Amino acid sequence: MDALPDFVKLAEAYGHVGMLIERPEDVEPALREARKLKDRTVFMDFRTDPTENVWPMVKAGQGITEMLLGSEDL
């Protein structure tokens, strides 16, 4: 996905807070920090392994009402 914008910079360009989270151990601290910013809009860019299944998901060509909630739905 080389064509995606830098979401942190994009958020900041509009006067919001942007956060990039790249490691699993950084998720909880980032969420705690975002909650402290109650008067600001926070955009969080979570980078994941492209081979991981991220739930919930919608298969290509399916409707949102056919969302998969976990591997048991495959």
mmCIF file of the N, C-alpha and C atoms, coordinates in Angstrom:
data_MODEL
# 
_entry.id   MODEL 
# 
loop_
_atom_site.group_PDB 
_atom_site.id 
_atom_site.type_symbol 
_atom_site.label_atom_id 
_atom_site.label_alt_id 
_atom_site.label_comp_id 
_atom_site.label_asym_id 
_atom_site.label_entity_id 
_atom_site.label_seq_id 
_atom_site.pdbx_PDB_ins_code 
_atom_site.Cartn_x 
_atom_site.Cartn_y 
_atom_site.Cartn_z 
_atom_site.occupancy 
_atom_site.B_iso_or_equiv 
_atom_site.pdbx_formal_charge 
_atom_site.auth_seq_id 
_atom_site.auth_comp_id 
_atom_site.auth_asym_id 
_atom_site.auth_atom_id 
_atom_site.pdbx_PDB_model_num 
ATOM 1   N N  . MET A 1 1  ? 0.826   -1.175  0.000  1.00 0.00 ? 1  MET A N  1 
ATOM 2   C CA . MET A 1 1  ? 0.000   0.000   0.000  1.00 0.00 ? 1  MET A CA 1 
ATOM 3   C C  . MET A 1 1  ? 0.881   1.253   0.000  1.00 0.00 ? 1  MET A C  1 
ATOM 4   N N  . ASP A 1 2  ? 1.724   1.353   -0.984 1.00 0.00 ? 2  ASP A N  1 
ATOM 5   C CA . ASP A 1 2  ? 2.629   2.498   -1.068 1.00 0.00 ? 2  ASP A CA 1 
ATOM 6   C C  . ASP A 1 2  ? 1.905   3.795   -1.391 1.00 0.00 ? 2  ASP A C  1 
ATOM 7   N N  . ALA A 1 3  ? 0.667   3.720   -1.863 1.00 0.00 ? 3  ALA A N  1 
ATOM 8   C CA . ALA A 1 3  ? -0.047  4.919   -2.290 1.00 0.00 ? 3  ALA A CA 1 
ATOM 9   C C  . ALA A 1 3  ? -0.827  5.588   -1.158 1.00 0.00 ? 3  ALA A C  1 
ATOM 10  N N  . LEU A 1 4  ? -0.812  5.035   0.030  1.00 0.00 ? 4  LEU A N  1 
ATOM 11  C CA . LEU A 1 4  ? -1.555  5.633   1.138  1.00 0.00 ? 4  LEU A CA 1 
ATOM 12  C C  . LEU A 1 4  ? -0.857  6.897   1.637  1.00 0.00 ? 4  LEU A C  1 
ATOM 13  N N  . PRO A 1 5  ? -1.637  7.884   2.065  1.00 0.00 ? 5  PRO A N  1 
ATOM 14  C CA . PRO A 1 5  ? -1.020  9.107   2.599  1.00 0.00 ? 5  PRO A CA 1 
ATOM 15  C C  . PRO A 1 5  ? -0.456  8.878   3.992  1.00 0.00 ? 5  PRO A C  1 
ATOM 16  N N  . ASP A 1 6  ? 0.316   9.830   4.450  1.00 0.00 ? 6  ASP A N  1 
ATOM 17  C CA . ASP A 1 6  ? 0.795   9.832   5.828  1.00 0.00 ? 6  ASP A CA 1 
ATOM 18  C C  . ASP A 1 6  ? -0.373  10.356  6.661  1.00 0.00 ? 6  ASP A C  1 
ATOM 19  N N  . PHE A 1 7  ? -1.106  9.450   7.307  1.00 0.00 ? 7  PHE A N  1 
ATOM 20  C CA . PHE A 1 7  ? -2.315  9.836   8.025  1.00 0.00 ? 7  PHE A CA 1 
ATOM 21  C C  . PHE A 1 7  ? -2.030  10.730  9.228  1.00 0.00 ? 7  PHE A C  1 
ATOM 22  N N  . VAL A 1 8  ? -0.871  10.583  9.830  1.00 0.00 ? 8  VAL A N  1 
ATOM 23  C CA . VAL A 1 8  ? -0.501  11.444  10.960 1.00 0.00 ? 8  VAL A CA 1 
ATOM 24  C C  . VAL A 1 8  ? -0.369  12.881  10.473 1.00 0.00 ? 8  VAL A C  1 
ATOM 25  N N  . LYS A 1 9  ? 0.368   13.078  9.399  1.00 0.00 ? 9  LYS A N  1 
ATOM 26  C CA . LYS A 1 9  ? 0.542   14.428  8.859  1.00 0.00 ? 9  LYS A CA 1 
ATOM 27  C C  . LYS A 1 9  ? -0.775  14.990  8.332  1.00 0.00 ? 9  LYS A C  1 
ATOM 28  N N  . LEU A 1 10 ? -1.589  14.134  7.746  1.00 0.00 ? 10 LEU A N  1 
ATOM 29  C CA . LEU A 1 10 ? -2.884  14.576  7.240  1.00 0.00 ? 10 LEU A CA 1 
ATOM 30  C C  . LEU A 1 10 ? -3.759  15.079  8.383  1.00 0.00 ? 10 LEU A C  1 
ATOM 31  N N  . ALA A 1 11 ? -3.817  14.324  9.465  1.00 0.00 ? 11 ALA A N  1 
ATOM 32  C CA . ALA A 1 11 ? -4.597  14.744  10.636 1.00 0.00 ? 11 ALA A CA 1 
ATOM 33  C C  . ALA A 1 11 ? -4.076  16.071  11.174 1.00 0.00 ? 11 ALA A C  1 
ATOM 34  N N  . GLU A 1 12 ? -2.762  16.170  11.278 1.00 0.00 ? 12 GLU A N  1 
ATOM 35  C CA . GLU A 1 12 ? -2.165  17.400  11.812 1.00 0.00 ? 12 GLU A CA 1 
ATOM 36  C C  . GLU A 1 12 ? -2.404  18.593  10.886 1.00 0.00 ? 12 GLU A C  1 
ATOM 37  N N  . ALA A 1 13 ? -2.441  18.346  9.581  1.00 0.00 ? 13 ALA A N  1 
ATOM 38  C CA . ALA A 1 13 ? -2.694  19.437  8.629  1.00 0.00 ? 13 ALA A CA 1 
ATOM 39  C C  . ALA A 1 13 ? -4.071  20.050  8.834  1.00 0.00 ? 13 ALA A C  1 
ATOM 40  N N  . TYR A 1 14 ? -4.994  19.271  9.362  1.00 0.00 ? 14 TYR A N  1 
ATOM 41  C CA . TYR A 1 14 ? -6.345  19.769  9.639  1.00 0.00 ? 14 TYR A CA 1 
ATOM 42  C C  . TYR A 1 14 ? -6.520  20.196  11.091 1.00 0.00 ? 14 TYR A C  1 
ATOM 43  N N  . GLY A 1 15 ? -5.414  20.274  11.826 1.00 0.00 ? 15 GLY A N  1 
ATOM 44  C CA . GLY A 1 15 ? -5.468  20.754  13.202 1.00 0.00 ? 15 GLY A CA 1 
ATOM 45  C C  . GLY A 1 15 ? -5.809  19.700  14.235 1.00 0.00 ? 15 GLY A C  1 
ATOM 46  N N  . HIS A 1 16 ? -5.731  18.439  13.851 1.00 0.00 ? 16 HIS A N  1 
ATOM 47  C CA . HIS A 1 16 ? -6.038  17.347  14.771 1.00 0.00 ? 16 HIS A CA 1 
ATOM 48  C C  . HIS A 1 16 ? -4.751  16.689  15.253 1.00 0.00 ? 16 HIS A C  1 
ATOM 49  N N  . VAL A 1 17 ? -4.887  15.679  16.072 1.00 0.00 ? 17 VAL A N  1 
ATOM 50  C CA . VAL A 1 17 ? -3.744  14.910  16.555 1.00 0.00 ? 17 VAL A CA 1 
ATOM 51  C C  . VAL A 1 17 ? -3.671  13.626  15.751 1.00 0.00 ? 17 VAL A C  1 
ATOM 52  N N  . GLY A 1 18 ? -2.482  13.307  15.258 1.00 0.00 ? 18 GLY A N  1 
ATOM 53  C CA . GLY A 1 18 ? -2.266  12.050  14.551 1.00 0.00 ? 18 GLY A CA 1 
ATOM 54  C C  . GLY A 1 18 ? -1.288  11.196  15.314 1.00 0.00 ? 18 GLY A C  1 
ATOM 55  N N  . MET A 1 19 ? -1.574  9.902   15.420 1.00 0.00 ? 19 MET A N  1 
ATOM 56  C CA . MET A 1 19 ? -0.681  8.981   16.128 1.00 0.00 ? 19 MET A CA 1 
ATOM 57  C C  . MET A 1 19 ? -0.437  7.761   15.249 1.00 0.00 ? 19 MET A C  1 
ATOM 58  N N  . LEU A 1 20 ? 0.815   7.348   15.164 1.00 0.00 ? 20 LEU A N  1 
ATOM 59  C CA . LEU A 1 20 ? 1.196   6.143   14.426 1.00 0.00 ? 20 LEU A CA 1 
ATOM 60  C C  . LEU A 1 20 ? 1.566   5.071   15.435 1.00 0.00 ? 20 LEU A C  1 
ATOM 61  N N  . ILE A 1 21 ? 0.893   3.930   15.363 1.00 0.00 ? 21 ILE A N  1 
ATOM 62  C CA . ILE A 1 21 ? 1.153   2.827   16.280 1.00 0.00 ? 21 ILE A CA 1 
ATOM 63  C C  . ILE A 1 21 ? 1.613   1.648   15.437 1.00 0.00 ? 21 ILE A C  1 
ATOM 64  N N  . GLU A 1 22 ? 2.858   1.209   15.657 1.00 0.00 ? 22 GLU A N  1 
ATOM 65  C CA . GLU A 1 22 ? 3.445   0.163   14.822 1.00 0.00 ? 22 GLU A CA 1 
ATOM 66  C C  . GLU A 1 22 ? 3.701   -1.150  15.553 1.00 0.00 ? 22 GLU A C  1 
ATOM 67  N N  . ARG A 1 23 ? 3.735   -1.129  16.876 1.00 0.00 ? 23 ARG A N  1 
ATOM 68  C CA . ARG A 1 23 ? 4.040   -2.350  17.624 1.00 0.00 ? 23 ARG A CA 1 
ATOM 69  C C  . ARG A 1 23 ? 2.887   -2.678  18.575 1.00 0.00 ? 23 ARG A C  1 
ATOM 70  N N  . PRO A 1 24 ? 2.584   -3.962  18.743 1.00 0.00 ? 24 PRO A N  1 
ATOM 71  C CA . PRO A 1 24 ? 1.480   -4.342  19.641 1.00 0.00 ? 24 PRO A CA 1 
ATOM 72  C C  . PRO A 1 24 ? 1.625   -3.776  21.048 1.00 0.00 ? 24 PRO A C  1 
ATOM 73  N N  . GLU A 1 25 ? 2.835   -3.699  21.545 1.00 0.00 ? 25 GLU A N  1 
ATOM 74  C CA . GLU A 1 25 ? 3.036   -3.203  22.914 1.00 0.00 ? 25 GLU A CA 1 
ATOM 75  C C  . GLU A 1 25 ? 2.794   -1.699  23.033 1.00 0.00 ? 25 GLU A C  1 
ATOM 76  N N  . ASP A 1 26 ? 2.664   -1.011  21.913 1.00 0.00 ? 26 ASP A N  1 
ATOM 77  C CA . ASP A 1 26 ? 2.396   0.422   21.939 1.00 0.00 ? 26 ASP A CA 1 
ATOM 78  C C  . ASP A 1 26 ? 0.910   0.772   21.871 1.00 0.00 ? 26 ASP A C  1 
ATOM 79  N N  . VAL A 1 27 ? 0.068   -0.240  21.664 1.00 0.00 ? 27 VAL A N  1 
ATOM 80  C CA . VAL A 1 27 ? -1.365  0.024   21.507 1.00 0.00 ? 27 VAL A CA 1 
ATOM 81  C C  . VAL A 1 27 ? -1.968  0.612   22.778 1.00 0.00 ? 27 VAL A C  1 
ATOM 82  N N  . GLU A 1 28 ? -1.773  -0.058  23.901 1.00 0.00 ? 28 GLU A N  1 
ATOM 83  C CA . GLU A 1 28 ? -2.385  0.413   25.143 1.00 0.00 ? 28 GLU A CA 1 
ATOM 84  C C  . GLU A 1 28 ? -1.894  1.800   25.554 1.00 0.00 ? 28 GLU A C  1 
ATOM 85  N N  . PRO A 1 29 ? -0.577  2.072   25.530 1.00 0.00 ? 29 PRO A N  1 
ATOM 86  C CA . PRO A 1 29 ? -0.138  3.428   25.868 1.00 0.00 ? 29 PRO A CA 1 
ATOM 87  C C  . PRO A 1 29 ? -0.698  4.490   24.916 1.00 0.00 ? 29 PRO A C  1 
ATOM 88  N N  . ALA A 1 30 ? -0.816  4.162   23.636 1.00 0.00 ? 30 ALA A N  1 
ATOM 89  C CA . ALA A 1 30 ? -1.360  5.130   22.678 1.00 0.00 ? 30 ALA A CA 1 
ATOM 90  C C  . ALA A 1 30 ? -2.832  5.406   22.968 1.00 0.00 ? 30 ALA A C  1 
ATOM 91  N N  . LEU A 1 31 ? -3.587  4.369   23.299 1.00 0.00 ? 31 LEU A N  1 
ATOM 92  C CA . LEU A 1 31 ? -4.999  4.558   23.635 1.00 0.00 ? 31 LEU A CA 1 
ATOM 93  C C  . LEU A 1 31 ? -5.147  5.395   24.899 1.00 0.00 ? 31 LEU A C  1 
ATOM 94  N N  . ARG A 1 32 ? -4.286  5.152   25.872 1.00 0.00 ? 32 ARG A N  1 
ATOM 95  C CA . ARG A 1 32 ? -4.323  5.959   27.106 1.00 0.00 ? 32 ARG A CA 1 
ATOM 96  C C  . ARG A 1 32 ? -4.027  7.430   26.807 1.00 0.00 ? 32 ARG A C  1 
ATOM 97  N N  . GLU A 1 33 ? -3.033  7.658   25.954 1.00 0.00 ? 33 GLU A N  1 
ATOM 98  C CA . GLU A 1 33 ? -2.680  9.035   25.593 1.00 0.00 ? 33 GLU A CA 1 
ATOM 99  C C  . GLU A 1 33 ? -3.823  9.706   24.842 1.00 0.00 ? 33 GLU A C  1 
ATOM 100 N N  . ALA A 1 34 ? -4.449  8.986   23.920 1.00 0.00 ? 34 ALA A N  1 
ATOM 101 C CA . ALA A 1 34 ? -5.555  9.553   23.146 1.00 0.00 ? 34 ALA A CA 1 
ATOM 102 C C  . ALA A 1 34 ? -6.731  9.918   24.052 1.00 0.00 ? 34 ALA A C  1 
ATOM 103 N N  . ARG A 1 35 ? -6.991  9.101   25.050 1.00 0.00 ? 35 ARG A N  1 
ATOM 104 C CA . ARG A 1 35 ? -8.101  9.386   25.974 1.00 0.00 ? 35 ARG A CA 1 
ATOM 105 C C  . ARG A 1 35 ? -7.852  10.649  26.788 1.00 0.00 ? 35 ARG A C  1 
ATOM 106 N N  . LYS A 1 36 ? -6.591  10.975  27.029 1.00 0.00 ? 36 LYS A N  1 
ATOM 107 C CA . LYS A 1 36 ? -6.259  12.190  27.771 1.00 0.00 ? 36 LYS A CA 1 
ATOM 108 C C  . LYS A 1 36 ? -6.582  13.446  26.963 1.00 0.00 ? 36 LYS A C  1 
ATOM 109 N N  . LEU A 1 37 ? -6.642  13.317  25.660 1.00 0.00 ? 37 LEU A N  1 
ATOM 110 C CA . LEU A 1 37 ? -6.874  14.464  24.772 1.00 0.00 ? 37 LEU A CA 1 
ATOM 111 C C  . LEU A 1 37 ? -8.362  14.624  24.491 1.00 0.00 ? 37 LEU A C  1 
ATOM 112 N N  . LYS A 1 38 ? -9.146  14.755  25.532 1.00 0.00 ? 38 LYS A N  1 
ATOM 113 C CA . LYS A 1 38 ? -10.610 14.771  25.423 1.00 0.00 ? 38 LYS A CA 1 
ATOM 114 C C  . LYS A 1 38 ? -11.151 15.903  24.570 1.00 0.00 ? 38 LYS A C  1 
ATOM 115 N N  . ASP A 1 39 ? -10.439 17.000  24.494 1.00 0.00 ? 39 ASP A N  1 
ATOM 116 C CA . ASP A 1 39 ? -10.933 18.147  23.737 1.00 0.00 ? 39 ASP A CA 1 
ATOM 117 C C  . ASP A 1 39 ? -10.384 18.191  22.310 1.00 0.00 ? 39 ASP A C  1 
ATOM 118 N N  . ARG A 1 40 ? -9.684  17.142  21.883 1.00 0.00 ? 40 ARG A N  1 
ATOM 119 C CA . ARG A 1 40 ? -9.076  17.097  20.554 1.00 0.00 ? 40 ARG A CA 1 
ATOM 120 C C  . ARG A 1 40 ? -9.594  15.878  19.787 1.00 0.00 ? 40 ARG A C  1 
ATOM 121 N N  . THR A 1 41 ? -9.576  15.972  18.481 1.00 0.00 ? 41 THR A N  1 
ATOM 122 C CA . THR A 1 41 ? -9.871  14.819  17.642 1.00 0.00 ? 41 THR A CA 1 
ATOM 123 C C  . THR A 1 41 ? -8.554  14.094  17.379 1.00 0.00 ? 41 THR A C  1 
ATOM 124 N N  . VAL A 1 42 ? -8.537  12.790  17.633 1.00 0.00 ? 42 VAL A N  1 
ATOM 125 C CA . VAL A 1 42 ? -7.310  12.001  17.488 1.00 0.00 ? 42 VAL A CA 1 
ATOM 126 C C  . VAL A 1 42 ? -7.528  10.938  16.417 1.00 0.00 ? 42 VAL A C  1 
ATOM 127 N N  . PHE A 1 43 ? -6.652  10.930  15.430 1.00 0.00 ? 43 PHE A N  1 
ATOM 128 C CA . PHE A 1 43 ? -6.645  9.892   14.403 1.00 0.00 ? 43 PHE A CA 1 
ATOM 129 C C  . PHE A 1 43 ? -5.494  8.952   14.700 1.00 0.00 ? 43 PHE A C  1 
ATOM 130 N N  . MET A 1 44 ? -5.804  7.655   14.778 1.00 0.00 ? 44 MET A N  1 
ATOM 131 C CA . MET A 1 44 ? -4.791  6.663   15.116 1.00 0.00 ? 44 MET A CA 1 
ATOM 132 C C  . MET A 1 44 ? -4.573  5.746   13.919 1.00 0.00 ? 44 MET A C  1 
ATOM 133 N N  . ASP A 1 45 ? -3.328  5.691   13.448 1.00 0.00 ? 45 ASP A N  1 
ATOM 134 C CA . ASP A 1 45 ? -2.948  4.847   12.323 1.00 0.00 ? 45 ASP A CA 1 
ATOM 135 C C  . ASP A 1 45 ? -2.257  3.608   12.893 1.00 0.00 ? 45 ASP A C  1 
ATOM 136 N N  . PHE A 1 46 ? -2.974  2.493   12.917 1.00 0.00 ? 46 PHE A N  1 
ATOM 137 C CA . PHE A 1 46 ? -2.438  1.241   13.435 1.00 0.00 ? 46 PHE A CA 1 
ATOM 138 C C  . PHE A 1 46 ? -1.850  0.442   12.279 1.00 0.00 ? 46 PHE A C  1 
ATOM 139 N N  . ARG A 1 47 ? -0.551  0.214   12.310 1.00 0.00 ? 47 ARG A N  1 
ATOM 140 C CA . ARG A 1 47 ? 0.109   -0.586  11.282 1.00 0.00 ? 47 ARG A CA 1 
ATOM 141 C C  . ARG A 1 47 ? 0.082   -2.044  11.728 1.00 0.00 ? 47 ARG A C  1 
ATOM 142 N N  . THR A 1 48 ? -0.367  -2.901  10.841 1.00 0.00 ? 48 THR A N  1 
ATOM 143 C CA . THR A 1 48 ? -0.444  -4.325  11.149 1.00 0.00 ? 48 THR A CA 1 
ATOM 144 C C  . THR A 1 48 ? 0.306   -5.119  10.099 1.00 0.00 ? 48 THR A C  1 
ATOM 145 N N  . ASP A 1 49 ? 0.645   -6.336  10.429 1.00 0.00 ? 49 ASP A N  1 
ATOM 146 C CA . ASP A 1 49 ? 1.269   -7.251  9.480  1.00 0.00 ? 49 ASP A CA 1 
ATOM 147 C C  . ASP A 1 49 ? 0.270   -7.493  8.359  1.00 0.00 ? 49 ASP A C  1 
ATOM 148 N N  . PRO A 1 50 ? 0.651   -7.246  7.104  1.00 0.00 ? 50 PRO A N  1 
ATOM 149 C CA . PRO A 1 50 ? -0.305  -7.403  6.001  1.00 0.00 ? 50 PRO A CA 1 
ATOM 150 C C  . PRO A 1 50 ? -0.823  -8.824  5.819  1.00 0.00 ? 50 PRO A C  1 
ATOM 151 N N  . THR A 1 51 ? -0.169  -9.805  6.446  1.00 0.00 ? 51 THR A N  1 
ATOM 152 C CA . THR A 1 51 ? -0.639  -11.186 6.313  1.00 0.00 ? 51 THR A CA 1 
ATOM 153 C C  . THR A 1 51 ? -1.614  -11.582 7.427  1.00 0.00 ? 51 THR A C  1 
ATOM 154 N N  . GLU A 1 52 ? -1.798  -10.703 8.415  1.00 0.00 ? 52 GLU A N  1 
ATOM 155 C CA . GLU A 1 52 ? -2.708  -10.994 9.533  1.00 0.00 ? 52 GLU A CA 1 
ATOM 156 C C  . GLU A 1 52 ? -4.155  -10.757 9.140  1.00 0.00 ? 52 GLU A C  1 
ATOM 157 N N  . ASN A 1 53 ? -5.042  -11.566 9.672  1.00 0.00 ? 53 ASN A N  1 
ATOM 158 C CA . ASN A 1 53 ? -6.473  -11.307 9.553  1.00 0.00 ? 53 ASN A CA 1 
ATOM 159 C C  . ASN A 1 53 ? -6.858  -10.331 10.665 1.00 0.00 ? 53 ASN A C  1 
ATOM 160 N N  . VAL A 1 54 ? -7.499  -9.252  10.292 1.00 0.00 ? 54 VAL A N  1 
ATOM 161 C CA . VAL A 1 54 ? -7.911  -8.235  11.259 1.00 0.00 ? 54 VAL A CA 1 
ATOM 162 C C  . VAL A 1 54 ? -9.439  -8.252  11.312 1.00 0.00 ? 54 VAL A C  1 
ATOM 163 N N  . TRP A 1 55 ? -9.964  -8.497  12.482 1.00 0.00 ? 55 TRP A N  1 
ATOM 164 C CA . TRP A 1 55 ? -11.415 -8.647  12.654 1.00 0.00 ? 55 TRP A CA 1 
ATOM 165 C C  . TRP A 1 55 ? -12.026 -7.374  13.209 1.00 0.00 ? 55 TRP A C  1 
ATOM 166 N N  . PRO A 1 56 ? -13.250 -7.070  12.885 1.00 0.00 ? 56 PRO A N  1 
ATOM 167 C CA . PRO A 1 56 ? -14.116 -7.741  11.918 1.00 0.00 ? 56 PRO A CA 1 
ATOM 168 C C  . PRO A 1 56 ? -13.682 -7.412  10.489 1.00 0.00 ? 56 PRO A C  1 
ATOM 169 N N  . MET A 1 57 ? -14.086 -8.267  9.537  1.00 0.00 ? 57 MET A N  1 
ATOM 170 C CA . MET A 1 57 ? -13.773 -8.036  8.137  1.00 0.00 ? 57 MET A CA 1 
ATOM 171 C C  . MET A 1 57 ? -14.969 -8.398  7.273  1.00 0.00 ? 57 MET A C  1 
ATOM 172 N N  . VAL A 1 58 ? -14.986 -7.853  6.076  1.00 0.00 ? 58 VAL A N  1 
ATOM 173 C CA . VAL A 1 58 ? -16.031 -8.144  5.100  1.00 0.00 ? 58 VAL A CA 1 
ATOM 174 C C  . VAL A 1 58 ? -15.331 -8.693  3.863  1.00 0.00 ? 58 VAL A C  1 
ATOM 175 N N  . LYS A 1 59 ? -15.709 -9.885  3.444  1.00 0.00 ? 59 LYS A N  1 
ATOM 176 C CA . LYS A 1 59 ? -15.110 -10.488 2.251  1.00 0.00 ? 59 LYS A CA 1 
ATOM 177 C C  . LYS A 1 59 ? -15.435 -9.652  1.020  1.00 0.00 ? 59 LYS A C  1 
ATOM 178 N N  . ALA A 1 60 ? -14.531 -9.690  0.054  1.00 0.00 ? 60 ALA A N  1 
ATOM 179 C CA . ALA A 1 60 ? -14.729 -8.952  -1.195 1.00 0.00 ? 60 ALA A CA 1 
ATOM 180 C C  . ALA A 1 60 ? -16.054 -9.360  -1.830 1.00 0.00 ? 60 ALA A C  1 
ATOM 181 N N  . GLY A 1 61 ? -16.823 -8.372  -2.234 1.00 0.00 ? 61 GLY A N  1 
ATOM 182 C CA . GLY A 1 61 ? -18.090 -8.621  -2.904 1.00 0.00 ? 61 GLY A CA 1 
ATOM 183 C C  . GLY A 1 61 ? -19.259 -8.901  -1.974 1.00 0.00 ? 61 GLY A C  1 
ATOM 184 N N  . GLN A 1 62 ? -19.019 -8.938  -0.667 1.00 0.00 ? 62 GLN A N  1 
ATOM 185 C CA . GLN A 1 62 ? -20.076 -9.211  0.305  1.00 0.00 ? 62 GLN A CA 1 
ATOM 186 C C  . GLN A 1 62 ? -20.578 -7.906  0.906  1.00 0.00 ? 62 GLN A C  1 
ATOM 187 N N  . GLY A 1 63 ? -21.743 -7.963  1.482  1.00 0.00 ? 63 GLY A N  1 
ATOM 188 C CA . GLY A 1 63 ? -22.325 -6.796  2.136  1.00 0.00 ? 63 GLY A CA 1 
ATOM 189 C C  . GLY A 1 63 ? -21.889 -6.695  3.581  1.00 0.00 ? 63 GLY A C  1 
ATOM 190 N N  . ILE A 1 64 ? -22.066 -5.525  4.164  1.00 0.00 ? 64 ILE A N  1 
ATOM 191 C CA . ILE A 1 64 ? -21.682 -5.285  5.558  1.00 0.00 ? 64 ILE A CA 1 
ATOM 192 C C  . ILE A 1 64 ? -22.455 -6.192  6.515  1.00 0.00 ? 64 ILE A C  1 
ATOM 193 N N  . THR A 1 65 ? -23.638 -6.624  6.103  1.00 0.00 ? 65 THR A N  1 
ATOM 194 C CA . THR A 1 65 ? -24.423 -7.522  6.961  1.00 0.00 ? 65 THR A CA 1 
ATOM 195 C C  . THR A 1 65 ? -23.842 -8.932  6.970  1.00 0.00 ? 65 THR A C  1 
ATOM 196 N N  . GLU A 1 66 ? -22.867 -9.194  6.116  1.00 0.00 ? 66 GLU A N  1 
ATOM 197 C CA . GLU A 1 66 ? -22.206 -10.510 6.079  1.00 0.00 ? 66 GLU A CA 1 
ATOM 198 C C  . GLU A 1 66 ? -20.811 -10.438 6.697  1.00 0.00 ? 66 GLU A C  1 
ATOM 199 N N  . MET A 1 67 ? -20.613 -9.502  7.598  1.00 0.00 ? 67 MET A N  1 
ATOM 200 C CA . MET A 1 67 ? -19.326 -9.287  8.267  1.00 0.00 ? 67 MET A CA 1 
ATOM 201 C C  . MET A 1 67 ? -18.898 -10.538 9.021  1.00 0.00 ? 67 MET A C  1 
ATOM 202 N N  . LEU A 1 68 ? -17.603 -10.838 8.943  1.00 0.00 ? 68 LEU A N  1 
ATOM 203 C CA . LEU A 1 68 ? -17.012 -11.940 9.702  1.00 0.00 ? 68 LEU A CA 1 
ATOM 204 C C  . LEU A 1 68 ? -16.443 -11.363 10.989 1.00 0.00 ? 68 LEU A C  1 
ATOM 205 N N  . LEU A 1 69 ? -16.773 -11.978 12.108 1.00 0.00 ? 69 LEU A N  1 
ATOM 206 C CA . LEU A 1 69 ? -16.346 -11.459 13.407 1.00 0.00 ? 69 LEU A CA 1 
ATOM 207 C C  . LEU A 1 69 ? -15.116 -12.168 13.951 1.00 0.00 ? 69 LEU A C  1 
ATOM 208 N N  . GLY A 1 70 ? -14.777 -13.327 13.403 1.00 0.00 ? 70 GLY A N  1 
ATOM 209 C CA . GLY A 1 70 ? -13.614 -14.075 13.861 1.00 0.00 ? 70 GLY A CA 1 
ATOM 210 C C  . GLY A 1 70 ? -13.350 -15.257 12.960 1.00 0.00 ? 70 GLY A C  1 
ATOM 211 N N  . SER A 1 71 ? -12.247 -15.959 13.196 1.00 0.00 ? 71 SER A N  1 
ATOM 212 C CA . SER A 1 71 ? -11.850 -17.066 12.335 1.00 0.00 ? 71 SER A CA 1 
ATOM 213 C C  . SER A 1 71 ? -12.892 -18.178 12.288 1.00 0.00 ? 71 SER A C  1 
ATOM 214 N N  . GLU A 1 72 ? -13.727 -18.277 13.307 1.00 0.00 ? 72 GLU A N  1 
ATOM 215 C CA . GLU A 1 72 ? -14.762 -19.322 13.320 1.00 0.00 ? 72 GLU A CA 1 
ATOM 216 C C  . GLU A 1 72 ? -15.809 -19.075 12.217 1.00 0.00 ? 72 GLU A C  1 
ATOM 217 N N  . ASP A 1 73 ? -15.873 -17.867 11.689 1.00 0.00 ? 73 ASP A N  1 
ATOM 218 C CA . ASP A 1 73 ? -16.832 -17.545 10.637 1.00 0.00 ? 73 ASP A CA 1 
ATOM 219 C C  . ASP A 1 73 ? -16.319 -17.872 9.238  1.00 0.00 ? 73 ASP A C  1 
ATOM 220 N N  . LEU A 1 74 ? -15.040 -18.235 9.120  1.00 0.00 ? 74 LEU A N  1 
ATOM 221 C CA . LEU A 1 74 ? -14.466 -18.515 7.794  1.00 0.00 ? 74 LEU A CA 1 
ATOM 222 C C  . LEU A 1 74 ? -15.032 -19.760 7.175  1.00 0.00 ? 74 LEU A C  1 
# 
